[in-house]
Amino acid sequence: ISLGLVGSEMCIRDIIKIDVDGAVRSVLAGARSLLAAHNPPVLVEFSCPNTTNAGYDRREILTELRAAGYDRISGLFRNEDHSLYGEESFADCRIWNLLALRSDRDPALTAQANRFTAPWKE
């Protein structure tokens, strides 16, 4: 079932979580118009092995999110701390989650995310 089809008939207001074992790029591409129209925060779980096995580079996830208008994309470090990290962290395979926001659509959530942003330490 297409997220784009489901989303066109329901109110998207809270958050979308995507955990599809390597199919993230396809899900985001299929939902691009829905995401661009409603701009819900998006939490994406992904891993280096899954994206590699699916035949794409994890940076393509960023490309899809940007194409849908997301301008605040943060990495989360394997749930081992409570910080958000910038794009300099995305090459590290220890980053397993992304949080994508539209800063102009949800300034309060963006401000809260900014409070948890930390410099990346390798």
C-alpha distance (Angstrom), angle and dihedral (degrees) to the residues before:
residue distance angle dihedral
I1 . . .
S2 3.77 . .
L3 3.79 119.7 .
G4 3.80 86.0 -147.9
L5 3.81 91.3 58.4
V6 3.79 94.9 44.5
G7 3.79 92.6 44.8
S8 3.79 93.2 52.0
E9 3.80 88.9 64.2
M10 3.78 100.3 42.3
C11 3.76 138.6 54.1
I12 3.79 112.6 -100.9
R13 3.77 106.8 -156.9
D14 3.77 114.9 132.9
I15 3.80 120.2 37.7
I16 3.78 140.1 -46.3
K17 3.81 117.6 -138.8
I18 3.79 117.3 -161.6
D19 3.80 118.4 -164.3
V20 3.81 108.1 155.6
D21 3.82 106.6 141.1
G22 3.79 101.3 -113.3
A23 3.81 100.7 -22.1
V24 3.82 93.9 94.8
R25 3.80 94.7 112.1
S26 3.81 91.6 52.7
V27 3.81 93.0 46.6
L28 3.81 92.0 50.2
A29 3.80 93.0 46.1
G30 3.81 90.8 50.1
A31 3.80 92.8 47.3
R32 3.81 97.0 42.5
S33 3.82 96.1 111.1
L34 3.81 92.1 45.0
L35 3.80 91.8 49.4
A36 3.81 92.5 45.2
A37 3.81 91.6 50.1
H38 3.82 98.8 44.9
N39 3.82 104.3 20.9
P40 3.79 98.3 -156.2
P41 3.78 115.8 176.7
V42 3.81 108.3 -92.3
L43 3.79 125.9 -148.1
V44 3.80 112.4 -165.4
E45 3.78 124.9 -169.3
F46 3.80 113.8 -159.6
S47 3.77 141.6 147.2
C48 3.78 137.9 -154.6
P49 3.83 93.4 -116.3
N50 3.80 93.2 50.6
T51 3.80 96.0 48.1
T52 3.81 91.4 44.1
N53 3.81 91.7 49.4
A54 3.81 89.2 48.6
G55 3.81 89.4 54.3
Y56 3.78 103.8 -112.3
D57 3.78 141.3 95.6
R58 3.81 117.5 -107.3
R59 3.82 89.5 -125.6
E60 3.81 86.6 71.7
I61 3.80 86.7 70.7
L62 3.80 88.2 62.0
T63 3.80 90.2 49.6
E64 3.81 91.1 54.2
L65 3.81 93.1 47.0
R66 3.80 91.8 49.2
A67 3.81 90.6 48.4
A68 3.82 87.3 58.2
G69 3.82 90.3 52.7
Y70 3.79 102.3 -99.5
D71 3.79 111.4 148.1
R72 3.82 102.5 169.4
I73 3.81 109.6 63.8
S74 3.79 119.4 165.2
G75 3.79 133.6 -178.3
L76 3.79 124.5 -133.9
F77 3.79 119.1 -149.4
R78 3.82 108.3 -127.3
N79 3.82 91.6 -69.0
E80 3.80 89.7 -76.8
D81 3.77 95.8 120.2
H82 3.77 137.8 17.2
S83 3.78 100.1 -114.6
L84 3.77 134.8 108.2
Y85 3.79 119.1 -139.7
G86 3.79 133.4 -155.9
E87 3.76 130.1 -119.2
E88 3.79 92.2 -78.0
S89 3.82 86.1 75.6
F90 3.81 97.9 53.5
A91 3.81 96.2 87.4
D92 3.81 89.5 61.6
C93 3.80 111.1 92.2
R94 3.80 89.9 -145.0
I95 3.82 87.8 76.3
W96 3.81 102.5 90.6
N97 3.78 102.2 162.1
L98 3.78 136.4 49.3
L99 3.78 128.1 -161.7
A100 3.80 113.9 -156.9
L101 3.81 123.0 -166.8
R102 3.78 138.3 171.6
S103 3.79 101.4 -132.4
D104 3.81 92.9 -159.5
R105 3.81 93.1 52.3
D106 3.79 99.1 45.1
P107 3.81 109.9 23.6
A108 3.81 93.6 162.5
L109 3.80 93.6 55.6
T110 3.80 90.2 42.8
A111 3.82 90.1 52.9
Q112 3.79 89.9 50.2
A113 3.83 90.9 49.1
N114 3.81 89.1 50.0
R115 3.81 89.4 56.8
F116 3.83 89.4 59.9
T117 3.80 96.4 44.0
A118 3.79 114.0 116.0
P119 3.81 134.4 178.6
W120 3.80 113.0 -93.5
K121 3.80 115.3 -105.2
E122 3.79 115.8 -165.6
